[in-house]
Amino acid sequence: MYTKDSKDCPIEVFALENDENKTAYVTFDMSQVYKKLKVKNKETREKIELLEKKH
């Protein structure tokens, strides 16, 4: 799931479930990921920009 935290930073949340049906949630600060993914390839850059806008 893509969402924003209380500071308006884009985050991605993963729900992980084990064989015993126990669930854990893992969140990632996507702002740092987007900064690292800045590329020169136009097609790839456009995909990344689209992901940023969806947040």
C-alpha positions in Angstrom: 0.0 0.0 0.0 1.3 3.5 -0.8 0.4 6.3 1.6 1.8 9.3 3.4 2.9 9.6 7.0 2.0 12.4 9.4 4.9 14.5 8.0 3.5 14.1 4.5 6.4 11.8 3.4 5.6 9.1 1.0 5.7 5.6 2.5 5.0 2.1 1.3 3.5 -0.5 3.7 3.9 -4.2 3.3 1.8 -6.7 5.3 3.7 -10.0 5.9 1.9 -13.1 7.1 3.5 -16.3 8.3 2.2 -19.9 8.4 0.6 -19.3 11.8 -1.5 -16.3 10.4 0.5 -13.8 12.4 0.8 -10.5 10.5 3.6 -7.9 10.7 3.6 -4.6 8.9 6.8 -3.1 7.4 7.0 0.5 6.3 9.6 2.2 4.0 10.2 5.9 3.6 9.9 6.1 -0.2 11.3 9.7 -0.5 14.8 8.4 -0.2 14.1 5.6 -2.7 12.8 8.1 -5.2 15.9 10.3 -4.8 18.1 7.3 -5.5 16.1 6.3 -8.5 16.5 9.6 -10.4 17.9 8.4 -13.7 18.7 9.8 -17.1 16.6 7.3 -19.1 13.4 9.2 -20.0 11.1 6.2 -19.9 12.3 5.0 -16.5 12.3 8.6 -15.1 8.6 9.1 -16.2 7.6 5.8 -14.5 9.3 7.0 -11.3 7.6 10.4 -11.5 4.3 8.7 -12.0 4.8 6.7 -8.8 5.7 9.8 -6.9 2.5 11.6 -8.0 0.4 8.6 -6.9 1.6 9.1 -3.3 
